Each structure stands twice: as structure tokens, then as C-alpha cells.
Amino acid sequence: MCRSIKVLRRPEPTATPEEISAAALQFVRKVSGYHKPSKARQAVFDDAVREIAGVTDRLLKNLAGAAPADQQHIQRYLSANCFGDYLTRSGLDIPTRELLTFSMLVSLGGCEPQVKGHVAANLHVGNDRAKLIDVLTQLLPFIGYPRTLNGLRVVDELIPPADKKGAARAQLV
């Protein structure tokens, strides 16, 4: 289904309202499973497209607008990369993609702000604390203790351990 989706967002020039609306329509079609909804669902479908288009427009404006003038082009590249065809690729489900992104960022090291964002994204797509710790455990022999412990610190910060023993361990790390 997604193989025919074309990248709608390029770094220059900025996305037009028509491109944003077309991307929102593709996204709603993808997540709903409906190419053309029934008449009974049309209003809900159209509302979702409008809402996603509005959020996307605000996102793109805020990403570039918050950066200093000499860095705005990097923010435009980032938004084109993150919200281009990568979001709509098929093959892996979204929870698996988020786990892979989490594992790659932890492996790189020095990306703790991005790791924090992807811990939150993992929670949003249904991956829990146990799953993230399982991933870190599997990564340990490959990335070493410092990067693994940094990943654990971020997980503990966003998803505190349920028991006091774990909480005490988190304070020591």
C-alpha cells in the first residue's frame, strides 16, 4: 500500500498547504485502512485529515522557526527526513521501528535528548519499560556498559522503576 507514496516534503521550498493536506490524507488512509471511507465515516475521516494537516503545519513552522537563522536549513532538512517517506514505509510495524530507533540512538552514545524522545515514543506505541530494558540487555555486549547505563538512566527518568530496590539503583547510576 505504501510503496506508491511519494515524498511530499523537501527541504526547499517549504511545503505548500496542498502538500501538507495530501500528506495528511495519505497518513489517515494508512492508519485507518480506508482509501475511501463510507458515507457514514466520511465526516470523521475528513476531520482527521484536517486535524493532522493543522498539526503538521504547526510542527513544520515551529521546527524551523525555533532555530537561529543560520540553522533553519538544518531544521528543514530534519523535518523532511523525519516526516518524509520514512514515516510511511512498510515492512516493520511501528513498535518495532521505535525499538530499533531507540537501540540505534543508545548505541551511538551522546544522544540522550533524542533517546528520551524515543523512550516516550516507545511508550506511546505500546512498548513498555520491560521491553526497553530487554533491548538494552541485548545491546550490552555490543555497546558496552557506559552507553547501556546511559540508556537505563533515560528509561528510569521517564519510566521510574516500580520497586524501591530499583529506585535506589536508579539514584546510584
Secondary structure as GFF3:
##gff-version 3
##sequence-region A 1 173
A	DSSP	three_ten_helix	2	4	.	.	.	ID=ss1
A	DSSP	alpha_helix	17	32	.	.	.	ID=ss2
A	DSSP	alpha_helix	39	65	.	.	.	ID=ss3
A	DSSP	three_ten_helix	69	71	.	.	.	ID=ss4
A	DSSP	alpha_helix	72	82	.	.	.	ID=ss5
A	DSSP	alpha_helix	94	108	.	.	.	ID=ss6
A	DSSP	alpha_helix	112	124	.	.	.	ID=ss7
A	DSSP	alpha_helix	129	143	.	.	.	ID=ss8
A	DSSP	alpha_helix	145	158	.	.	.	ID=ss9
A	DSSP	alpha_helix	164	172	.	.	.	ID=ss10
###
